[in-house]
Amino acid sequence: MKTLPGTSFVIVLLLLAANVYGLPSCKDSLYDLCFGAVIGFSGDKYVGTFINGKENGHGTLTFADGDKYVGAFKNGKENGHGTLTFADGDKYVGAFSHGYESGHGTLTFAGGDKYVGAFSHGRANGQGSLTTYSGDKYVGAFSHGIEHGIGVEIHPDGRSYRGKFSNGLEHGMGTETHPNGGSYAGKFSNGEEHGRGVYTFANGDKYIGEFRNGEYLHEKSAEESKLKLHKAWYKW
């Protein structure tokens, strides 16, 4: 999350017109309990309220690269509720702390994906839900912007997974259900069945044993030596 340079490095602009906050226009270098504007050498611009010489209260921060923040400020940084619109079309609405998206918020991507949940230091962290433009949905724990911890992933074709995730992939104990009625319950590694598990077919038949990289290691016949469980995982 970007922040405005300190006022010692800005060009002060005098706002002559009245403002909607009912505060007087900031004059000269006395930026206290007033409404004014500053422009940094980088081209970033803040328009809003000042207290004790710093951006405090409500204001608009427009960055030189086209990003724009509208909301609450505290001691020169985005703090409280606000809206950050990115030049590429992404948009975040929610809580900010010390210049970063922190707390509960909604991040809508220009491509159609949408995340709703907890943020920390500008990344998805904690409990949340991610819905993609294609209809995939994940609900559960996030860490540093990716699925990490216990969660549920549901796909438009009817597939679903419930269990542990690590770095955006199914990893640990979990259960995957297929649209044909079959299901696998057991260990996963890097998005594939790997370790001890049980695959149950729609007719009730079961394979119980070891899996390796998505393949069942069968011991009864050469023809049934391996059962491949192909799937395509959504990664974010």
C-alpha positions as CSV (number, residue, x, y, z in Angstrom):
1,M,0.0,0.0,0.0
2,K,1.4,3.4,-1.0
3,T,1.6,6.4,1.4
4,L,2.0,10.1,0.9
5,P,5.5,11.6,1.4
6,G,5.9,13.7,4.5
7,T,4.7,17.3,4.2
8,S,8.3,18.6,4.4
9,F,8.8,17.3,0.9
10,V,5.6,18.6,-0.7
11,I,4.4,21.8,-2.4
12,V,1.6,23.4,-0.5
13,L,-1.5,24.5,-2.4
14,L,-4.0,27.0,-1.0
15,L,-7.6,26.1,-1.4
16,L,-9.6,29.3,-1.8
17,A,-13.0,27.8,-2.2
18,A,-15.2,26.7,0.7
19,N,-15.2,22.9,1.5
20,V,-17.9,20.4,2.4
21,Y,-16.2,19.8,5.8
22,G,-17.0,23.2,7.2
23,L,-13.3,23.8,7.9
24,P,-11.3,26.9,6.9
25,S,-8.8,26.6,4.1
26,C,-5.3,25.9,5.2
27,K,-3.1,29.0,5.0
28,D,0.7,29.3,4.6
29,S,2.3,26.6,6.8
30,L,-0.4,26.4,9.4
31,Y,-2.0,23.1,8.5
32,D,-4.1,22.6,11.6
33,L,-7.9,22.0,11.7
34,C,-8.3,23.0,8.1
35,F,-9.0,21.8,4.6
36,G,-6.2,21.9,2.1
37,A,-4.1,20.1,-0.5
38,V,-0.5,19.0,-1.0
39,I,1.3,17.6,-4.0
40,G,4.5,15.5,-3.7
41,F,7.5,15.7,-5.9
42,S,6.5,12.3,-7.3
43,G,3.1,13.7,-8.4
44,D,1.0,12.1,-5.7
45,K,-1.8,14.5,-4.5
46,Y,-3.8,14.7,-1.3
47,V,-6.9,16.8,-0.9
48,G,-8.6,16.8,2.5
49,T,-8.5,17.7,6.2
50,F,-5.4,18.4,8.2
51,I,-4.7,18.4,11.9
52,N,-1.4,19.3,13.5
53,G,0.2,19.6,10.1
54,K,-0.6,16.1,8.9
55,E,-3.4,14.4,6.9
56,N,-6.0,13.6,9.5
57,G,-9.7,12.9,9.0
58,H,-11.2,12.4,5.5
59,G,-9.4,12.9,2.2
60,T,-8.6,11.8,-1.3
61,L,-5.1,10.6,-2.2
62,T,-4.4,10.3,-6.0
63,F,-1.2,8.6,-7.0
64,A,0.8,9.6,-10.0
65,D,0.4,6.1,-11.5
66,G,-3.4,6.4,-11.5
67,D,-4.3,4.6,-8.2
68,K,-6.7,6.5,-6.0
69,Y,-7.7,6.2,-2.3
70,V,-10.7,7.9,-0.8
71,G,-11.3,7.6,3.0
72,A,-10.0,8.1,6.5
73,F,-6.5,9.2,7.4
74,K,-4.6,9.3,10.6
75,N,-1.2,11.0,11.0
76,G,-0.5,11.1,7.3
77,K,-1.5,7.5,6.5
78,E,-4.6,5.7,5.3
79,N,-6.3,4.5,8.5
80,G,-9.9,3.5,9.0
81,H,-12.5,2.8,6.4
82,G,-11.7,3.6,2.8
83,T,-11.8,2.7,-0.9
84,L,-8.7,2.1,-3.0
85,T,-9.2,1.9,-6.7
86,F,-6.2,0.7,-8.8
87,A,-5.3,2.0,-12.2
88,D,-5.8,-1.6,-13.6
89,G,-9.4,-1.7,-12.5
90,D,-9.0,-3.7,-9.2
91,K,-10.8,-2.2,-6.3
92,Y,-10.6,-2.7,-2.5
93,V,-13.3,-1.4,-0.1
94,G,-12.8,-1.9,3.6
95,A,-10.5,-1.3,6.6
96,F,-7.1,0.3,6.5
97,S,-4.4,0.5,9.2
98,H,-1.1,2.4,9.0
99,G,-1.3,2.7,5.3
100,Y,-2.2,-0.9,4.5
101,E,-5.4,-2.9,3.8
102,S,-5.9,-4.4,7.3
103,G,-9.1,-5.8,8.8
104,H,-12.2,-6.8,6.9
105,G,-12.6,-5.8,3.3
106,T,-13.6,-6.7,-0.2
107,L,-11.2,-6.9,-3.1
108,T,-12.8,-7.1,-6.5
109,F,-10.5,-7.8,-9.5
110,A,-11.0,-6.3,-12.9
111,G,-11.1,-9.8,-14.4
112,G,-14.1,-10.8,-12.3
113,D,-12.6,-12.6,-9.3
114,K,-13.7,-11.4,-5.8
115,Y,-12.2,-11.9,-2.3
116,V,-14.2,-11.1,0.8
117,G,-12.6,-11.5,4.2
118,A,-9.7,-10.6,6.5
119,F,-6.6,-8.6,5.4
120,S,-3.3,-7.9,7.0
121,H,-0.5,-5.6,5.7
122,G,-2.2,-5.4,2.3
123,R,-2.7,-9.2,1.8
124,A,-5.5,-11.6,2.4
125,N,-4.8,-13.1,5.8
126,G,-7.2,-15.0,8.0
127,Q,-10.7,-16.3,7.1
128,G,-12.2,-15.3,3.8
129,S,-13.9,-16.4,0.6
130,L,-12.6,-16.3,-3.0
131,T,-15.0,-16.5,-5.9
132,T,-13.5,-16.6,-9.5
133,Y,-15.1,-15.4,-12.7
134,S,-15.4,-19.0,-13.8
135,G,-17.4,-20.0,-10.8
136,D,-14.8,-21.7,-8.6
137,K,-15.2,-20.9,-4.9
138,Y,-12.9,-21.3,-1.9
139,V,-14.0,-20.6,1.7
140,G,-11.5,-20.9,4.5
141,A,-8.1,-19.8,5.7
142,F,-5.7,-17.5,3.8
143,S,-2.1,-16.6,4.5
144,H,-0.1,-13.9,2.5
145,G,-2.8,-13.8,-0.2
146,I,-3.1,-17.6,-0.9
147,E,-5.2,-20.5,0.5
148,H,-3.4,-21.9,3.5
149,G,-5.0,-23.8,6.3
150,I,-8.4,-25.5,6.5
151,G,-10.8,-24.7,3.7
152,V,-13.5,-25.9,1.3
153,E,-13.1,-25.6,-2.5
154,I,-16.1,-26.0,-4.8
155,H,-15.9,-26.2,-8.6
156,P,-18.7,-25.6,-11.2
157,D,-18.4,-29.1,-12.5
158,G,-19.5,-30.5,-9.1
159,R,-16.1,-31.4,-7.7
160,S,-15.4,-30.3,-4.1
161,Y,-12.5,-30.6,-1.7
162,R,-12.6,-30.2,2.1
163,G,-9.5,-30.3,4.1
164,K,-6.0,-28.8,4.5
165,F,-4.4,-26.4,2.1
166,S,-0.8,-25.3,1.9
167,N,0.5,-22.5,-0.4
168,G,-2.7,-22.7,-2.5
169,L,-2.7,-26.5,-2.9
170,E,-4.5,-29.4,-1.2
171,H,-1.9,-30.6,1.2
172,G,-2.6,-32.8,4.3
173,M,-5.7,-34.7,5.2
174,G,-8.8,-34.0,3.1
175,T,-11.8,-35.4,1.2
176,E,-12.5,-34.8,-2.5
177,T,-15.9,-35.6,-4.0
178,H,-16.4,-36.1,-7.7
179,P,-19.5,-35.4,-9.8
180,N,-19.7,-39.1,-10.8
181,G,-20.4,-40.0,-7.2
182,G,-16.9,-41.2,-6.3
183,S,-14.8,-39.8,-3.5
184,Y,-11.4,-39.9,-2.0
185,A,-10.6,-39.5,1.7
186,G,-7.0,-39.4,2.9
187,K,-3.7,-37.7,2.5
188,F,-2.9,-35.1,-0.2
189,S,0.5,-33.6,-1.2
190,N,0.9,-30.6,-3.5
191,G,-2.6,-31.0,-4.9
192,E,-2.6,-34.7,-5.4
193,E,-3.6,-37.9,-3.5
194,H,-0.4,-38.9,-1.9
195,G,-0.2,-41.3,1.1
196,R,-2.7,-43.5,2.8
197,G,-6.3,-43.1,1.6
198,V,-9.6,-44.6,0.5
199,Y,-11.2,-44.1,-2.9
200,T,-15.0,-45.0,-2.9
201,F,-16.7,-45.5,-6.2
202,A,-20.3,-44.6,-6.8
203,N,-21.4,-48.2,-6.7
204,G,-19.9,-48.6,-3.3
205,D,-16.6,-50.4,-4.2
206,K,-13.5,-49.2,-2.4
207,Y,-9.8,-49.1,-2.9
208,I,-7.9,-48.8,0.3
209,G,-4.2,-48.4,0.4
210,E,-1.3,-46.2,-0.6
211,F,-1.5,-43.4,-3.2
212,R,1.5,-41.8,-5.0
213,N,1.2,-38.5,-7.0
214,G,-2.5,-39.1,-7.7
215,E,-2.2,-42.8,-8.5
216,Y,-3.5,-45.8,-6.4
217,L,-0.9,-48.5,-5.9
218,H,-3.0,-51.7,-6.4
219,E,-1.5,-55.1,-5.5
220,K,-4.0,-57.6,-6.9
221,S,-3.4,-57.6,-10.6
222,A,-1.2,-56.1,-13.3
223,E,-4.3,-54.7,-15.1
224,E,-5.4,-52.9,-12.0
225,S,-1.9,-51.9,-10.8
226,K,-2.7,-48.2,-10.8
227,L,-5.8,-46.1,-10.7
228,K,-5.1,-42.6,-12.0
229,L,-7.2,-39.8,-10.5
230,H,-6.7,-36.9,-12.9
231,K,-8.0,-33.5,-11.9
232,A,-7.4,-29.9,-12.6
233,W,-6.9,-27.7,-9.5
234,Y,-7.7,-24.0,-9.3
235,K,-4.7,-22.0,-8.0
236,W,-4.7,-18.4,-6.8
